[in-house]
Amino acid sequence: MNKILSKSEILILCLSELIEKNGSEKIDREDLYITMWEKDKNRFSWKKYPYPNRHILEQSEHVAVNQRSWVRRHLKSDFRSLTQRGYEQVSKLKKDKNITFKPKQNIKTDNERMTKLFNRLVKSDKYTNWIKLKQKKGAWQNKYEAAHMLNIPPHLPDRSFSEYITELVHTAKNNDLKQVENFLCQSIENIKKQNI
């Protein structure tokens, strides 16, 4: 079964990544927060704007420090480091092949119709399985699968169908929904192969 990482688990994985990258046990909190945001912008951004939400990031740190004892705050500094329990938890998470980053389930775009469509997409079995398969396979294989999900007629001319999905790709890109964008691009490639 696919395990979705908690925000505090994302924090310790990012902290471990920075420790390995920088060769230092102590990591500046700002570097940690921006790494977390880059790893999962949907969960660590403001609802309306694609910027890091410090309040959410601080809450995640609070859980990791005070409830889990995974992270140590260094007095009178902005540096953070992993505790022994934190290292043990990171080791467990890295061994678990079922963990995944999952997009926030309430996607918002500047288009209400697209917002509804994207939210339906990320909750679908097809998309969930695609995430589980490391985004390498499992996207829509033909236009009938896509049409069923998108609620559009499958008998549309191929050009119109491709244009519609391309519009979705642009909307996903403009709203920084990288995983959704990748899923749609893979689907377009699969549909093109079916029509050769």
N, C-alpha and C positions, 0 to 999 in steps of 0.2 A: 504493500500500500504506500502511496506517495505521502511523504511527510513534509508539511509546509513549515519552513523555518519561522520561528518567532523573531520579533525585532531585536531582542537581546541576544539571540543566537547569531543573527546577522552581525551584530556589533562585535561579538568575540571572534568571529571568523575574519572580519575586516581588520580587527586589531592584530590577530595572528599574522595575517597577510602583510601588514605594514611592518611588524617586528621582523619578519623574514626579509622583507625588501630593504629595510633601512639598516638592519644589523644592530638594532638597539632595542632594549627591553622596554624603554619608555617612549610613548608616542604622544605627540601633541594632540589635544582634544579636537582642534579644528581640522587637522589632517584626518583624524578618525571619522568625524562627522561628515566631511565631504566625501570620503570613500564609501561610507554607508549610503549616502544619498545617491551617489553614482551607481551603486550596486542595485538599488531598488528605488527609483525615483517615484514610482507610484505610491509607495508606502511612506516615504519620508519627505514628501512635498506638501505645500499648502494645497487646500482643496481647489482653489481657483487659479493659482499661479504655479508655474513649474520651477519653484525655488525651494531650497532646503528649509524645512520647518524645524527650527531649533527646539521648539517645545516638545515635539514628538521625539526628536533625537535625544533630548535630555531625559525624557521619560524612560526611553530604552536603556539609557545608561544607569538611571536610578534602579531599575529592575536588576541589571547585571551586577551592580555594586552591592545594593542593600538586601535584595531578596535571594539572589543566587550566589553571591560571594565569588563571582567569576572575574571581577575587575577591581583593581586597586586604584584609588585616586591618590596622587602624591600631594601632600600638604603644601599649601602656598605656591602651587604651580598648576598649569593646565595639562600636565602629563598624566597618561594613563598606562597601566601595564596589566598583564594577565596574572591572576593568582594561580596557585597550584591546581585548585579546582577548575579554574578557567582553562588551563592547559589540558586537563583531563577531559573536559567537555568538548573542546576543540578537536581533540584526538578522536573522540566518539563520533562527532559529526562528520569528520573527514572520512571515516570508515563506512558510514551509512550511505549506500548508493541510492537510497530512496528519497533523500532530501531534495527539495527544490525551492527556488524562489518563485512565488506566485504573484501575479499582478493583483493589485487592489481590486476588489470586486465591484467597486462603484467608480467606474471610469467616467470622466467628464470631458466633453469636447465643446467647441463653440457651436455645435449643430445638434439639436435635440434628437433628431432622427438617427444620427450617427452614434450618439451617446447610448441610446437604447440598443442599437444593433451591436456595438462593441461589448456592452455588458452581457448581452445574450451570448455572444461569441465566447467570451472568456469563461463563462459558466458551462459551456457545452462539453460533452464527453470527448468530442473530437479534439478540441483545443487542449483539454486536460491531459489526454493521452499523448498529444504532441509534446507538451512540456515534459511529461514523464519520460519520453523517448529522447530526451536531451535536444529537442528541436531539430532532429535530423530527418525524421520521417513521421508520417501520420497526418500531414496536412490534407486538405481536400484533394481527392484524386481526379475528380471530374466535375463538370459544371452542374450535374444533377445534385451532387452532395452540397455544393456551394449554394445552389438555388434554393434548396430546402432550408438551409440555415438563414439565408438572406431574405427569404420570402419574396423571391422574384421569379418570373416565369422561366423555366429551363429552356424553352424553345426560342429565347431571344437569339438574334444573330450573334455569332461568335465575337465579332468586333464590338458590338454593344455590350456584351457580357464582360469582355476584357476591360472595356472602358469603365464600366461600373466598379469592378474590383480595383482597378488602378486609382479611381477616385477614393476608394476606401484606404488604399495604401498611402496616398498623399495626406489624407486626414490623420491617419495614425502617425505618420512622420511629423506632421505639424504639431501634434499633441504629445510628442515624445513617447509614443507607445511602441517601443522598439520590438518587443516580442510579438505584438499583434501585427506589426509591419512585416516581420520576418515570416510569420505564419501565412499571411496573404500573398507575399512574394513567392513562397514555395508553392502555394496553391495555384498561382498563375502559371508557373512553370509546369506543374503537373497537368493542368488543363490544356496547355499548349501541346504537350506531348500526346495527349489523347486525340487531338485534332490533326495530327500529322498524317 
